[in-house]
């Protein structure tokens, strides 16, 4: 993904996932937001530096029982998130 460029896509079915990578060139706050138009959905968001996050290994996670999720990394180090 490119920083500051929204992605529009669809995840169909329960238990599906989608993996994104973004390159951070210099230390900066990083805001990641997932907007789901269906209020009854339950999404989870995981963020990690340098490797793909999982439910058990993630530096940051948002797992509230809601459709919309967001994570703020206060000072994202340079690298691949």
PyMOL commands that set and color helices and strands:
alter all, ss='L'
color gray80, all
select strands_A, chain A and resi 23-24+28-34+45-47+60-62+69-76+79-80
alter strands_A, ss='S'
color yellow, strands_A
deselect
rebuild
show_as cartoon
